[in-house]
Amino acid sequence: MSEPLFRGVMPALVTPFRDGAVDEDTYVALIERQIAGGVHGLVPVGTTGETSTLSHDEHRRVVDLCIKTAAGRVPVIAGAGSNSTREAIELVKHAKAVGADAAMVVTPYYNRPSQEGMYAHYAAINEAVQLPVIVYNVPSRTGVDISNETLGRLSKLPNIVGVKDATGDMTRPTMQRLLCGSDWVLLSGDDPSALGYMAHGGHGSISVSVNVAPDLCATFYNAALSGDWKTALYWQDRLYRLHRALFTDASPGPTKFAMAHLGLCSEEARLPITPASEASRKEVLAAMHDAGLI
């Protein structure tokens, strides 16, 4: 079996703001902190990066800045999804033009296409741009769930290389290995269940918690990747409360609160995301204490 194209833990990077604008200096510093912490890649402008409230120009700038800052030290998988196939193609084209290693393309949201519609969406991207594409399946946000069988069909296309699976369904990696083959990249998008996902054959995770604790999350994934399940279980237990706490209010509000508490960035988010509630803040602080971060 060949090594997967992407493996390990990669942050779904927050996009820091200051006075309503993208705080580019802080963004660069956050990327440097992630790389120093031992992450295996970077994912700008995903859900945690508040891509839904960035302008197209901001979206492109954030991707470009991430790639320039990484400077080839770790791969960059650029968020490039849309519920419009034409728009998604343009974002993937931009990701390729500025040097991304891959694009992460969410299943089309709101218009709720059929399985055939989702297949056609990704097939059109595959035809239009020669760049590896990770399918992002997050039914709780998009209203659609791309099936294992549809992913099996997509895996036969040369540029559709894997999935970020945020369903928490532990049967999926096994089914996808059988349907999609040994080269299919299996990345979890659900921090609390990532250990189970890895045990079922997953290659890593695109993570929210790693924004807060890159070194601890990297240690967890390195243990899992090497088959040291006892060590991985220790870190799973130590980080589990943090994984849960970061979703005690609308994301990325709790994550930005945790990072602000560490002096890393402002809490500022864009409406309709508001600052974390008091109850959420208490849970985040307790989780950070449990993890040994404060």
N, C-alpha and C positions, 0 to 999 in steps of 0.2 A: 504494500500500500504506500502511495506517495505521500509526502508531507502536504498538509493543506495549504492553500494559497495564503490564508490568514489564520492566525491562531493566537490564543492568550487573551488578555484583557485590554479593552480599548475604551476610553471614556467617550460617552455621548456628551461632548463638551458643552458646558454652559456658555452662553454669550453674555459677557459682562456689559452693563450699561452705566453711563454716568451722564446725568442731566439730559436723559432722553436719547443719547447717541451711543453707538458701540464704543466701548472703552478699549481702544486697540492696544495701548501699552499694557493694560492689565491682562488682556487676552493673551498676548505674547508671554507674559510672566506665568500665566496659568499653564500654557503649553509646555514651557520649560520645566515647570514643577512636575508635570505628568511624566515627561521623558526622564527626568532625574529620578522619579519614583519607580521606574522600571516597567512602564506600560509597554505593550507590544504593538500599539498603533493608536491612531487618533481618528475621531469621527466628529467633524464639525457640522453644524446646522442640522442636527436631528431634532426630535421633539424637545429634548432637554435644552437645546440651543435656541428655543423659541422661534424656530424657523417660520411658524405661521404668522408671526407679527413683524418679521423682517421684510423690508422692501427687497425687490430683486437685486438692486445695486448693493445693498447691505449683504444679502446672501452671498453674492459673488465675491465681495470683498473679504468676508469672513473666511470663505474657503481658500481664497488666494493667500491670505495672511497665515493661515494654518499651514499650508504647504510650504510657504517660504520659511516659516519659523522652524518647521520640522527638518527641512533641508536634507531629506533623505535618511534621517536617522531612524525613523520608524515609518511604516506605511500610513497613508492617509486615505480613509474611505469617506468621500464627501457626500453628505446628504443631498439628494437631488430629486425628491419625490414631488408629485403633484397629482391631483385628480383629473388633470388634463394631460393626455398622452403627449400632445404637441409641446406643452410647457415642460414636462419631464424630460423630453428629448433635448430641449434647449439647455436645461440645467446640467444634464449629463455631458453634453457637448462642451459646456464651459469647464466642468470638472476635468475632462480630458485635456482641454487646451492649456490649463494652468498646471497640469502635472500630477493630478490625483492618481493614486494607485488603483482606485475602484470608486464606484458610486453606490450609495445605499438608496434604494428607491422603494418608498412605502407603497403598499397596495392602495389603489385609488379610493378615496374617502368620499363620503356624502352621496355621490351618485350611485354607489353600491352596485358595481357591475357584476355580471354573472361570472362563473368560472371561465367560460369561453372569453368573456370580455377582459378578464384579468390576464389570461394567456395572451390575447392579442395585444394588450397594452405592453407587456414585457417583450413580446416578440418584435414589436415595432421599435422599441428601444434597442434591442439586440441588433436589428438590421441597420439602424441609423448611426450607431456609435460603436467603435471598436474599443470598448473599455469594460473590464469586469464589473458586473452588477450583482449586488447583494439584495435579494428581495427582503423587504421589511414587513413582517406579518404581525400586526397588533390590532386584533379584532375589537378590543375594548375601546379603541379610539376611532377606528375607521368604519366600523359597521359591516365589514366583510372579513371573511376568513378564507384565505387561499388554501386549497386542499392539498394533501400530500400528492394526490394523483396529478393535479395541475403542476405542482413543483416538479414531479417526475417528468412531465412533458417538457417543461422549461429547461430542465437540466441537460436536455439533449442539444440545446442551442449553445453556441460556442462562448457567448459573453455573459450568460446567466450562470453564475458560479456558486451561489450559496444562499443562505437565508439567515436573517436575524429573527428569531422566533420568540415573541413576547407572550405566548399563550400560557406558559407554565405547564403544558401538557407533555409529560415524560415519555409518552408513546411515540412522539413525533420523530425524534432523532433516529430511532431504530427503523421506523417505517421509511424515512427519507434515505437512510443508508441503503436500504433494500431497493428503493425505487429510483434513486438518483445516482447511485454509484459511489465509489470510494473517494472520488475527487471532490464531491459536493461539500462545500464549507458549511459547517453547522455552528452557528453562534447563538447563544442565549441572549434574549433581551429582557430577562426577568431575574434580577439579582437574587431574590430569596430562594429560587429553585435552581440556580445555576450549578450547584454541586451535583444534584441529581441529573441535570442535563449533560454535564461532563461525564458522569459515570455511565450514561447511556450512549456515549460515543461522540458527544459534542467536542468542538475544538476550542471553545472559548466563549467570550461574552462581550457585547457592547453594553457597557455598564453605566449606571447613574452614580452609584456609591463611590466609584473610583475617583470622581471629581473631588470628593472630600478626603479620601484615604488612598492615594495611589500606591504607596509602598506596601500597605497591608493587603490591598486587593491583589497586587502583583505577586506577593508571597503566596497567597491562596491559590492563584491560578498556576503558578510555577509548580506548586506541590501537586495539584491535580493533573497537570500535563505530564509530570514525571511518574504518575501512578502512586504517589505517596498519599494515600487516602486518609491515613490517620492524621497527618499534618493538615491536610485540606479540611477535614472535619473540624479540627480545632479552630481554624480560621473562619469556617462557616459559622460556627457557634458564636465566635467573638464579634462577627460582623452582622449577624442576622438582625439584631435589633436596629442597627443603622439602616439596613436595607428597607425595613418596614417603616422606620420613622421618616424617611425621605419622601414617603407618599402619604403622610398623615394630613396633607393639604395639597392643593393643586400644584403639580410639579411645573417648574423647578423652584417654587417658593421655599420649601424647606431646605433644599440643597443650597440655594443661595444664602439662606440664613446661616447654615452650618459653615459655609465658606467665609461669610462675613465675620462670624465669630472667631474664625482662625486668622482674620486680617488679610484675606486673600482677594476679596472683591466686595463691591457694594451689594446690598440686597436688592437693588433696583431691578424690577421686571417690567414688562409691558402688559398693559391691560389687554385682555381680561384677567391676566394673572396678577394676583395681589400678594402682598407680603404674608408670610406664614402666620397663622393664628397663634394666640398665646398657648393653647393646648398643644399645638404642633411643635412650637419652640421648646416647650418643656420636654416633650418626648425626644426631640432631636438632641438636646443637651444631655439627657440621660443616656441615650444611645452612644453619643460621642464619648461619654465617660466610660461606658462599658467596653468600648473598643480601644480605650487607652489613648484617645486623641486629645483629651483635656483632663 
